[in-house]
């Protein structure tokens, strides 16, 4: 029964260490947020390109139909 007790390592928990840990965590969260925003911006740019491509396609179709209508009227 006289076994030596295993004591856990001491955890240093000074206010300065807590502040440092909080700063590291905040920095990590801000970097993660910036990476997410970069991905969202890239996605929005791709979506904008697709939207303009659709707009130009519709305009080209309308113009082609107008030209075709004019060509059928003139002999």
PyMOL Python script that loads the backbone (N, CA, C, O; Angstrom):
from pymol import cmd

cmd.read_pdbstr("""\
ATOM      1  N   UNK A   1       0.807  -1.194   0.000  1.00  0.00           N
ATOM      2  CA  UNK A   1       0.000   0.000   0.000  1.00  0.00           C
ATOM      3  C   UNK A   1       0.842   1.246   0.000  1.00  0.00           C
ATOM      4  O   UNK A   1       0.324   2.347  -0.188  1.00  0.00           O
ATOM      5  N   UNK A   2       2.100   1.097   0.202  1.00  0.00           N
ATOM      6  CA  UNK A   2       2.969   2.261   0.186  1.00  0.00           C
ATOM      7  C   UNK A   2       3.535   2.512  -1.216  1.00  0.00           C
ATOM      8  O   UNK A   2       4.731   2.750  -1.385  1.00  0.00           O
ATOM      9  N   UNK A   3       2.667   2.453  -2.196  1.00  0.00           N
ATOM     10  CA  UNK A   3       3.112   2.722  -3.565  1.00  0.00           C
ATOM     11  C   UNK A   3       3.298   4.222  -3.747  1.00  0.00           C
ATOM     12  O   UNK A   3       2.512   5.019  -3.233  1.00  0.00           O
ATOM     13  N   UNK A   4       4.327   4.599  -4.470  1.00  0.00           N
ATOM     14  CA  UNK A   4       4.497   6.040  -4.708  1.00  0.00           C
ATOM     15  C   UNK A   4       3.396   6.552  -5.631  1.00  0.00           C
ATOM     16  O   UNK A   4       3.047   5.915  -6.625  1.00  0.00           O
ATOM     17  N   UNK A   5       2.877   7.682  -5.288  1.00  0.00           N
ATOM     18  CA  UNK A   5       1.808   8.280  -6.090  1.00  0.00           C
ATOM     19  C   UNK A   5       2.408   9.011  -7.278  1.00  0.00           C
ATOM     20  O   UNK A   5       3.419   9.704  -7.159  1.00  0.00           O
ATOM     21  N   UNK A   6       1.779   8.846  -8.399  1.00  0.00           N
ATOM     22  CA  UNK A   6       2.217   9.554  -9.602  1.00  0.00           C
ATOM     23  C   UNK A   6       1.521  10.906  -9.615  1.00  0.00           C
ATOM     24  O   UNK A   6       0.294  10.994  -9.662  1.00  0.00           O
ATOM     25  N   UNK A   7       2.306  11.924  -9.572  1.00  0.00           N
ATOM     26  CA  UNK A   7       1.734  13.267  -9.587  1.00  0.00           C
ATOM     27  C   UNK A   7       1.747  13.796 -11.021  1.00  0.00           C
ATOM     28  O   UNK A   7       2.745  13.652 -11.728  1.00  0.00           O
ATOM     29  N   UNK A   8       0.671  14.391 -11.441  1.00  0.00           N
ATOM     30  CA  UNK A   8       0.634  14.942 -12.802  1.00  0.00           C
ATOM     31  C   UNK A   8       1.566  16.147 -12.918  1.00  0.00           C
ATOM     32  O   UNK A   8       1.938  16.777 -11.928  1.00  0.00           O
ATOM     33  N   UNK A   9       1.925  16.438 -14.161  1.00  0.00           N
ATOM     34  CA  UNK A   9       2.794  17.598 -14.378  1.00  0.00           C
ATOM     35  C   UNK A   9       2.059  18.860 -13.961  1.00  0.00           C
ATOM     36  O   UNK A   9       0.838  18.967 -14.078  1.00  0.00           O
ATOM     37  N   UNK A  10       2.823  19.784 -13.484  1.00  0.00           N
ATOM     38  CA  UNK A  10       2.227  21.045 -13.074  1.00  0.00           C
ATOM     39  C   UNK A  10       1.883  21.857 -14.312  1.00  0.00           C
ATOM     40  O   UNK A  10       2.665  21.945 -15.259  1.00  0.00           O
ATOM     41  N   UNK A  11       0.727  22.433 -14.283  1.00  0.00           N
ATOM     42  CA  UNK A  11       0.274  23.261 -15.390  1.00  0.00           C
ATOM     43  C   UNK A  11       0.446  24.715 -14.995  1.00  0.00           C
ATOM     44  O   UNK A  11      -0.127  25.187 -14.013  1.00  0.00           O
ATOM     45  N   UNK A  12       1.235  25.401 -15.771  1.00  0.00           N
ATOM     46  CA  UNK A  12       1.469  26.808 -15.469  1.00  0.00           C
ATOM     47  C   UNK A  12       0.319  27.619 -16.039  1.00  0.00           C
ATOM     48  O   UNK A  12       0.027  27.562 -17.234  1.00  0.00           O
ATOM     49  N   UNK A  13      -0.310  28.355 -15.186  1.00  0.00           N
ATOM     50  CA  UNK A  13      -1.488  29.107 -15.600  1.00  0.00           C
ATOM     51  C   UNK A  13      -1.402  30.526 -15.064  1.00  0.00           C
ATOM     52  O   UNK A  13      -2.212  30.948 -14.239  1.00  0.00           O
ATOM     53  N   UNK A  14      -0.435  31.229 -15.534  1.00  0.00           N
ATOM     54  CA  UNK A  14      -0.304  32.622 -15.128  1.00  0.00           C
ATOM     55  C   UNK A  14      -1.148  33.471 -16.076  1.00  0.00           C
ATOM     56  O   UNK A  14      -1.439  33.042 -17.193  1.00  0.00           O
ATOM     57  N   UNK A  15      -1.543  34.660 -15.649  1.00  0.00           N
ATOM     58  CA  UNK A  15      -2.340  35.515 -16.538  1.00  0.00           C
ATOM     59  C   UNK A  15      -1.635  35.804 -17.867  1.00  0.00           C
ATOM     60  O   UNK A  15      -2.289  35.908 -18.906  1.00  0.00           O
ATOM     61  N   UNK A  16      -0.323  35.933 -17.837  1.00  0.00           N
ATOM     62  CA  UNK A  16       0.413  36.190 -19.076  1.00  0.00           C
ATOM     63  C   UNK A  16       0.338  35.021 -20.040  1.00  0.00           C
ATOM     64  O   UNK A  16       0.243  35.217 -21.251  1.00  0.00           O
ATOM     65  N   UNK A  17       0.380  33.801 -19.508  1.00  0.00           N
ATOM     66  CA  UNK A  17       0.287  32.617 -20.363  1.00  0.00           C
ATOM     67  C   UNK A  17      -1.109  32.471 -20.950  1.00  0.00           C
ATOM     68  O   UNK A  17      -1.263  32.067 -22.102  1.00  0.00           O
ATOM     69  N   UNK A  18      -2.114  32.797 -20.167  1.00  0.00           N
ATOM     70  CA  UNK A  18      -3.484  32.736 -20.682  1.00  0.00           C
ATOM     71  C   UNK A  18      -3.665  33.755 -21.786  1.00  0.00           C
ATOM     72  O   UNK A  18      -4.313  33.470 -22.793  1.00  0.00           O
ATOM     73  N   UNK A  19      -3.103  34.938 -21.610  1.00  0.00           N
ATOM     74  CA  UNK A  19      -3.212  35.980 -22.625  1.00  0.00           C
ATOM     75  C   UNK A  19      -2.500  35.553 -23.901  1.00  0.00           C
ATOM     76  O   UNK A  19      -3.011  35.777 -24.999  1.00  0.00           O
ATOM     77  N   UNK A  20      -1.338  34.948 -23.771  1.00  0.00           N
ATOM     78  CA  UNK A  20      -0.595  34.481 -24.942  1.00  0.00           C
ATOM     79  C   UNK A  20      -1.380  33.399 -25.682  1.00  0.00           C
ATOM     80  O   UNK A  20      -1.435  33.402 -26.912  1.00  0.00           O
ATOM     81  N   UNK A  21      -1.981  32.486 -24.945  1.00  0.00           N
ATOM     82  CA  UNK A  21      -2.780  31.428 -25.572  1.00  0.00           C
ATOM     83  C   UNK A  21      -3.997  32.018 -26.282  1.00  0.00           C
ATOM     84  O   UNK A  21      -4.359  31.583 -27.375  1.00  0.00           O
ATOM     85  N   UNK A  22      -4.614  32.999 -25.661  1.00  0.00           N
ATOM     86  CA  UNK A  22      -5.769  33.649 -26.281  1.00  0.00           C
ATOM     87  C   UNK A  22      -5.359  34.386 -27.555  1.00  0.00           C
ATOM     88  O   UNK A  22      -6.084  34.356 -28.549  1.00  0.00           O
ATOM     89  N   UNK A  23      -4.208  35.040 -27.529  1.00  0.00           N
ATOM     90  CA  UNK A  23      -3.732  35.746 -28.721  1.00  0.00           C
ATOM     91  C   UNK A  23      -3.439  34.773 -29.854  1.00  0.00           C
ATOM     92  O   UNK A  23      -3.754  35.053 -31.011  1.00  0.00           O
ATOM     93  N   UNK A  24      -2.840  33.633 -29.531  1.00  0.00           N
ATOM     94  CA  UNK A  24      -2.568  32.625 -30.570  1.00  0.00           C
ATOM     95  C   UNK A  24      -3.865  32.090 -31.158  1.00  0.00           C
ATOM     96  O   UNK A  24      -3.975  31.910 -32.371  1.00  0.00           O
ATOM     97  N   UNK A  25      -4.842  31.839 -30.304  1.00  0.00           N
ATOM     98  CA  UNK A  25      -6.129  31.341 -30.768  1.00  0.00           C
ATOM     99  C   UNK A  25      -6.835  32.383 -31.635  1.00  0.00           C
ATOM    100  O   UNK A  25      -7.401  32.044 -32.674  1.00  0.00           O
ATOM    101  N   UNK A  26      -6.805  33.632 -31.216  1.00  0.00           N
ATOM    102  CA  UNK A  26      -7.420  34.699 -32.006  1.00  0.00           C
ATOM    103  C   UNK A  26      -6.741  34.834 -33.358  1.00  0.00           C
ATOM    104  O   UNK A  26      -7.409  35.014 -34.376  1.00  0.00           O
ATOM    105  N   UNK A  27      -5.419  34.749 -33.374  1.00  0.00           N
ATOM    106  CA  UNK A  27      -4.677  34.835 -34.634  1.00  0.00           C
ATOM    107  C   UNK A  27      -5.061  33.692 -35.567  1.00  0.00           C
ATOM    108  O   UNK A  27      -5.242  33.897 -36.767  1.00  0.00           O
ATOM    109  N   UNK A  28      -5.183  32.508 -35.020  1.00  0.00           N
ATOM    110  CA  UNK A  28      -5.580  31.343 -35.818  1.00  0.00           C
ATOM    111  C   UNK A  28      -6.987  31.526 -36.383  1.00  0.00           C
ATOM    112  O   UNK A  28      -7.238  31.202 -37.543  1.00  0.00           O
ATOM    113  N   UNK A  29      -7.895  32.038 -35.573  1.00  0.00           N
ATOM    114  CA  UNK A  29      -9.261  32.258 -36.035  1.00  0.00           C
ATOM    115  C   UNK A  29      -9.310  33.314 -37.131  1.00  0.00           C
ATOM    116  O   UNK A  29     -10.053  33.156 -38.100  1.00  0.00           O
ATOM    117  N   UNK A  30      -8.530  34.392 -36.999  1.00  0.00           N
ATOM    118  CA  UNK A  30      -8.521  35.433 -38.026  1.00  0.00           C
ATOM    119  C   UNK A  30      -7.919  34.918 -39.329  1.00  0.00           C
ATOM    120  O   UNK A  30      -8.400  35.260 -40.409  1.00  0.00           O
ATOM    121  N   UNK A  31      -6.869  34.096 -39.239  1.00  0.00           N
ATOM    122  CA  UNK A  31      -6.286  33.524 -40.463  1.00  0.00           C
ATOM    123  C   UNK A  31      -7.282  32.598 -41.149  1.00  0.00           C
ATOM    124  O   UNK A  31      -7.397  32.594 -42.374  1.00  0.00           O
ATOM    125  N   UNK A  32      -7.997  31.816 -40.354  1.00  0.00           N
ATOM    126  CA  UNK A  32      -9.015  30.924 -40.907  1.00  0.00           C
ATOM    127  C   UNK A  32     -10.132  31.727 -41.570  1.00  0.00           C
ATOM    128  O   UNK A  32     -10.597  31.369 -42.652  1.00  0.00           O
ATOM    129  N   UNK A  33     -10.556  32.799 -40.932  1.00  0.00           N
ATOM    130  CA  UNK A  33     -11.596  33.652 -41.490  1.00  0.00           C
ATOM    131  C   UNK A  33     -11.132  34.306 -42.789  1.00  0.00           C
ATOM    132  O   UNK A  33     -11.900  34.386 -43.748  1.00  0.00           O
ATOM    133  N   UNK A  34      -9.895  34.770 -42.829  1.00  0.00           N
ATOM    134  CA  UNK A  34      -9.356  35.381 -44.047  1.00  0.00           C
ATOM    135  C   UNK A  34      -9.295  34.368 -45.188  1.00  0.00           C
ATOM    136  O   UNK A  34      -9.577  34.707 -46.337  1.00  0.00           O
ATOM    137  N   UNK A  35      -8.931  33.137 -44.876  1.00  0.00           N
ATOM    138  CA  UNK A  35      -8.889  32.095 -45.912  1.00  0.00           C
ATOM    139  C   UNK A  35     -10.294  31.810 -46.442  1.00  0.00           C
ATOM    140  O   UNK A  35     -10.483  31.630 -47.645  1.00  0.00           O
ATOM    141  N   UNK A  36     -11.262  31.771 -45.555  1.00  0.00           N
ATOM    142  CA  UNK A  36     -12.650  31.558 -45.997  1.00  0.00           C
ATOM    143  C   UNK A  36     -13.120  32.706 -46.875  1.00  0.00           C
ATOM    144  O   UNK A  36     -13.761  32.481 -47.901  1.00  0.00           O
ATOM    145  N   UNK A  37     -12.808  33.928 -46.482  1.00  0.00           N
ATOM    146  CA  UNK A  37     -13.215  35.083 -47.284  1.00  0.00           C
ATOM    147  C   UNK A  37     -12.560  35.060 -48.656  1.00  0.00           C
ATOM    148  O   UNK A  37     -13.195  35.420 -49.648  1.00  0.00           O
ATOM    149  N   UNK A  38     -11.303  34.643 -48.730  1.00  0.00           N
ATOM    150  CA  UNK A  38     -10.630  34.531 -50.026  1.00  0.00           C
ATOM    151  C   UNK A  38     -11.334  33.514 -50.916  1.00  0.00           C
ATOM    152  O   UNK A  38     -11.518  33.749 -52.110  1.00  0.00           O
ATOM    153  N   UNK A  39     -11.726  32.386 -50.334  1.00  0.00           N
ATOM    154  CA  UNK A  39     -12.443  31.374 -51.128  1.00  0.00           C
ATOM    155  C   UNK A  39     -13.796  31.900 -51.591  1.00  0.00           C
ATOM    156  O   UNK A  39     -14.202  31.645 -52.725  1.00  0.00           O
ATOM    157  N   UNK A  40     -14.494  32.626 -50.733  1.00  0.00           N
ATOM    158  CA  UNK A  40     -15.797  33.185 -51.105  1.00  0.00           C
ATOM    159  C   UNK A  40     -15.632  34.215 -52.214  1.00  0.00           C
ATOM    160  O   UNK A  40     -16.432  34.245 -53.148  1.00  0.00           O
ATOM    161  N   UNK A  41     -14.603  35.062 -52.125  1.00  0.00           N
ATOM    162  CA  UNK A  41     -14.364  36.059 -53.170  1.00  0.00           C
ATOM    163  C   UNK A  41     -14.064  35.395 -54.507  1.00  0.00           C
ATOM    164  O   UNK A  41     -14.557  35.847 -55.541  1.00  0.00           O
ATOM    165  N   UNK A  42     -13.272  34.338 -54.507  1.00  0.00           N
ATOM    166  CA  UNK A  42     -12.968  33.622 -55.751  1.00  0.00           C
ATOM    167  C   UNK A  42     -14.237  33.005 -56.331  1.00  0.00           C
ATOM    168  O   UNK A  42     -14.448  33.031 -57.543  1.00  0.00           O
ATOM    169  N   UNK A  43     -15.072  32.455 -55.468  1.00  0.00           N
ATOM    170  CA  UNK A  43     -16.329  31.872 -55.922  1.00  0.00           C
ATOM    171  C   UNK A  43     -17.243  32.936 -56.518  1.00  0.00           C
ATOM    172  O   UNK A  43     -17.897  32.695 -57.532  1.00  0.00           O
ATOM    173  N   UNK A  44     -17.290  34.104 -55.900  1.00  0.00           N
ATOM    174  CA  UNK A  44     -18.119  35.193 -56.414  1.00  0.00           C
ATOM    175  C   UNK A  44     -17.613  35.686 -57.765  1.00  0.00           C
ATOM    176  O   UNK A  44     -18.416  36.009 -58.642  1.00  0.00           O
ATOM    177  N   UNK A  45     -16.299  35.750 -57.946  1.00  0.00           N
ATOM    178  CA  UNK A  45     -15.751  36.168 -59.234  1.00  0.00           C
ATOM    179  C   UNK A  45     -16.133  35.184 -60.331  1.00  0.00           C
ATOM    180  O   UNK A  45     -16.503  35.595 -61.430  1.00  0.00           O
ATOM    181  N   UNK A  46     -16.046  33.890 -60.043  1.00  0.00           N
ATOM    182  CA  UNK A  46     -16.440  32.884 -61.035  1.00  0.00           C
ATOM    183  C   UNK A  46     -17.921  32.997 -61.360  1.00  0.00           C
ATOM    184  O   UNK A  46     -18.313  32.891 -62.522  1.00  0.00           O
ATOM    185  N   UNK A  47     -18.744  33.212 -60.342  1.00  0.00           N
ATOM    186  CA  UNK A  47     -20.178  33.358 -60.550  1.00  0.00           C
ATOM    187  C   UNK A  47     -20.481  34.599 -61.383  1.00  0.00           C
ATOM    188  O   UNK A  47     -21.361  34.571 -62.243  1.00  0.00           O
ATOM    189  N   UNK A  48     -19.756  35.689 -61.129  1.00  0.00           N
ATOM    190  CA  UNK A  48     -19.953  36.917 -61.898  1.00  0.00           C
ATOM    191  C   UNK A  48     -19.594  36.701 -63.369  1.00  0.00           C
ATOM    192  O   UNK A  48     -20.304  37.180 -64.254  1.00  0.00           O
ATOM    193  N   UNK A  49     -18.497  35.984 -63.638  1.00  0.00           N
ATOM    194  CA  UNK A  49     -18.123  35.683 -65.025  1.00  0.00           C
ATOM    195  C   UNK A  49     -19.213  34.878 -65.718  1.00  0.00           C
ATOM    196  O   UNK A  49     -19.552  35.149 -66.870  1.00  0.00           O
ATOM    197  N   UNK A  50     -19.757  33.898 -65.024  1.00  0.00           N
ATOM    198  CA  UNK A  50     -20.828  33.084 -65.610  1.00  0.00           C
ATOM    199  C   UNK A  50     -22.067  33.927 -65.883  1.00  0.00           C
ATOM    200  O   UNK A  50     -22.724  33.752 -66.909  1.00  0.00           O
ATOM    201  N   UNK A  51     -22.384  34.830 -64.979  1.00  0.00           N
ATOM    202  CA  UNK A  51     -23.546  35.690 -65.160  1.00  0.00           C
ATOM    203  C   UNK A  51     -23.378  36.573 -66.385  1.00  0.00           C
ATOM    204  O   UNK A  51     -24.302  36.700 -67.189  1.00  0.00           O
ATOM    205  N   UNK A  52     -22.197  37.191 -66.539  1.00  0.00           N
ATOM    206  CA  UNK A  52     -21.965  38.040 -67.708  1.00  0.00           C
ATOM    207  C   UNK A  52     -21.977  37.226 -68.989  1.00  0.00           C
ATOM    208  O   UNK A  52     -22.443  37.712 -70.020  1.00  0.00           O
ATOM    209  N   UNK A  53     -21.482  36.013 -68.949  1.00  0.00           N
ATOM    210  CA  UNK A  53     -21.531  35.141 -70.124  1.00  0.00           C
ATOM    211  C   UNK A  53     -22.984  34.857 -70.512  1.00  0.00           C
ATOM    212  O   UNK A  53     -23.314  34.858 -71.698  1.00  0.00           O
ATOM    213  N   UNK A  54     -23.841  34.620 -69.546  1.00  0.00           N
ATOM    214  CA  UNK A  54     -25.261  34.394 -69.820  1.00  0.00           C
ATOM    215  C   UNK A  54     -25.911  35.650 -70.390  1.00  0.00           C
ATOM    216  O   UNK A  54     -26.710  35.565 -71.322  1.00  0.00           O
ATOM    217  N   UNK A  55     -25.576  36.812 -69.839  1.00  0.00           N
ATOM    218  CA  UNK A  55     -26.141  38.073 -70.342  1.00  0.00           C
ATOM    219  C   UNK A  55     -25.724  38.293 -71.784  1.00  0.00           C
ATOM    220  O   UNK A  55     -26.556  38.637 -72.623  1.00  0.00           O
ATOM    221  N   UNK A  56     -24.438  38.098 -72.083  1.00  0.00           N
ATOM    222  CA  UNK A  56     -23.971  38.278 -73.461  1.00  0.00           C
ATOM    223  C   UNK A  56     -24.601  37.250 -74.393  1.00  0.00           C
ATOM    224  O   UNK A  56     -24.878  37.567 -75.549  1.00  0.00           O
ATOM    225  N   UNK A  57     -24.830  36.045 -73.929  1.00  0.00           N
ATOM    226  CA  UNK A  57     -25.489  35.021 -74.743  1.00  0.00           C
ATOM    227  C   UNK A  57     -26.916  35.410 -75.090  1.00  0.00           C
ATOM    228  O   UNK A  57     -27.350  35.238 -76.229  1.00  0.00           O
ATOM    229  N   UNK A  58     -27.647  35.933 -74.113  1.00  0.00           N
ATOM    230  CA  UNK A  58     -29.023  36.374 -74.362  1.00  0.00           C
ATOM    231  C   UNK A  58     -29.031  37.543 -75.338  1.00  0.00           C
ATOM    232  O   UNK A  58     -29.857  37.587 -76.249  1.00  0.00           O
ATOM    233  N   UNK A  59     -28.120  38.487 -75.152  1.00  0.00           N
ATOM    234  CA  UNK A  59     -28.047  39.641 -76.066  1.00  0.00           C
ATOM    235  C   UNK A  59     -27.706  39.192 -77.486  1.00  0.00           C
ATOM    236  O   UNK A  59     -28.267  39.718 -78.447  1.00  0.00           O
ATOM    237  N   UNK A  60     -26.803  38.237 -77.632  1.00  0.00           N
ATOM    238  CA  UNK A  60     -26.434  37.737 -78.958  1.00  0.00           C
ATOM    239  C   UNK A  60     -27.619  37.034 -79.610  1.00  0.00           C
ATOM    240  O   UNK A  60     -27.826  37.167 -80.816  1.00  0.00           O
ATOM    241  N   UNK A  61     -28.393  36.295 -78.837  1.00  0.00           N
ATOM    242  CA  UNK A  61     -29.570  35.616 -79.381  1.00  0.00           C
ATOM    243  C   UNK A  61     -30.605  36.625 -79.857  1.00  0.00           C
ATOM    244  O   UNK A  61     -31.175  36.469 -80.937  1.00  0.00           O
ATOM    245  N   UNK A  62     -30.849  37.653 -79.062  1.00  0.00           N
ATOM    246  CA  UNK A  62     -31.809  38.692 -79.451  1.00  0.00           C
ATOM    247  C   UNK A  62     -31.322  39.413 -80.702  1.00  0.00           C
ATOM    248  O   UNK A  62     -32.112  39.674 -81.610  1.00  0.00           O
ATOM    249  N   UNK A  63     -30.040  39.737 -80.761  1.00  0.00           N
ATOM    250  CA  UNK A  63     -29.489  40.415 -81.940  1.00  0.00           C
ATOM    251  C   UNK A  63     -29.575  39.516 -83.170  1.00  0.00           C
ATOM    252  O   UNK A  63     -29.901  39.996 -84.256  1.00  0.00           O
ATOM    253  N   UNK A  64     -29.293  38.237 -83.023  1.00  0.00           N
ATOM    254  CA  UNK A  64     -29.371  37.305 -84.155  1.00  0.00           C
ATOM    255  C   UNK A  64     -30.804  37.182 -84.655  1.00  0.00           C
ATOM    256  O   UNK A  64     -31.033  37.119 -85.863  1.00  0.00           O
ATOM    257  N   UNK A  65     -31.767  37.147 -83.748  1.00  0.00           N
ATOM    258  CA  UNK A  65     -33.167  37.078 -84.170  1.00  0.00           C
ATOM    259  C   UNK A  65     -33.579  38.358 -84.883  1.00  0.00           C
ATOM    260  O   UNK A  65     -34.339  38.309 -85.851  1.00  0.00           O
ATOM    261  N   UNK A  66     -33.090  39.497 -84.420  1.00  0.00           N
ATOM    262  CA  UNK A  66     -33.386  40.769 -85.088  1.00  0.00           C
ATOM    263  C   UNK A  66     -32.806  40.816 -86.484  1.00  0.00           C
ATOM    264  O   UNK A  66     -33.476  41.242 -87.424  1.00  0.00           O
ATOM    265  N   UNK A  67     -31.568  40.383 -86.628  1.00  0.00           N
ATOM    266  CA  UNK A  67     -30.927  40.362 -87.950  1.00  0.00           C
ATOM    267  C   UNK A  67     -31.649  39.378 -88.859  1.00  0.00           C
ATOM    268  O   UNK A  67     -31.848  39.664 -90.039  1.00  0.00           O
ATOM    269  N   UNK A  68     -32.039  38.238 -88.337  1.00  0.00           N
ATOM    270  CA  UNK A  68     -32.755  37.245 -89.133  1.00  0.00           C
ATOM    271  C   UNK A  68     -34.110  37.801 -89.579  1.00  0.00           C
ATOM    272  O   UNK A  68     -34.534  37.563 -90.710  1.00  0.00           O
ATOM    273  N   UNK A  69     -34.779  38.527 -88.710  1.00  0.00           N
ATOM    274  CA  UNK A  69     -36.052  39.154 -89.074  1.00  0.00           C
ATOM    275  C   UNK A  69     -35.869  40.197 -90.161  1.00  0.00           C
ATOM    276  O   UNK A  69     -36.687  40.283 -91.078  1.00  0.00           O
ATOM    277  N   UNK A  70     -34.810  40.992 -90.075  1.00  0.00           N
ATOM    278  CA  UNK A  70     -34.538  41.998 -91.105  1.00  0.00           C
ATOM    279  C   UNK A  70     -34.181  41.344 -92.431  1.00  0.00           C
ATOM    280  O   UNK A  70     -34.566  41.843 -93.489  1.00  0.00           O
ATOM    281  N   UNK A  71     -33.461  40.250 -92.391  1.00  0.00           N
ATOM    282  CA  UNK A  71     -33.066  39.572 -93.628  1.00  0.00           C
ATOM    283  C   UNK A  71     -34.266  38.916 -94.310  1.00  0.00           C
ATOM    284  O   UNK A  71     -34.287  38.813 -95.537  1.00  0.00           O
ATOM    285  N   UNK A  72     -35.254  38.474 -93.552  1.00  0.00           N
ATOM    286  CA  UNK A  72     -36.430  37.850 -94.163  1.00  0.00           C
ATOM    287  C   UNK A  72     -37.362  38.899 -94.751  1.00  0.00           C
ATOM    288  O   UNK A  72     -38.128  38.587 -95.663  1.00  0.00           O
ATOM    289  N   UNK A  73     -37.320  40.133 -94.259  1.00  0.00           N
ATOM    290  CA  UNK A  73     -38.174  41.210 -94.778  1.00  0.00           C
ATOM    291  C   UNK A  73     -37.601  41.744 -96.083  1.00  0.00           C
ATOM    292  O   UNK A  73     -38.349  41.957 -97.037  1.00  0.00           O
ATOM    293  N   UNK A  74     -36.313  41.963 -96.147  1.00  0.00           N
ATOM    294  CA  UNK A  74     -35.695  42.509 -97.364  1.00  0.00           C
ATOM    295  C   UNK A  74     -35.472  41.397 -98.376  1.00  0.00           C
ATOM    296  O   UNK A  74     -35.077  40.288 -98.016  1.00  0.00           O
ATOM    297  N   UNK A  75     -35.736  41.713 -99.697  1.00  0.00           N
ATOM    298  CA  UNK A  75     -35.579  40.671-100.718  1.00  0.00           C
ATOM    299  C   UNK A  75     -34.156  40.332-101.023  1.00  0.00           C
ATOM    300  O   UNK A  75     -33.893  39.472-101.864  1.00  0.00           O
TER     301      UNK A  75
END
""", "prot")
cmd.dss("prot")
cmd.show_as("cartoon", "prot")
cmd.util.cbc("prot")
cmd.orient("prot")
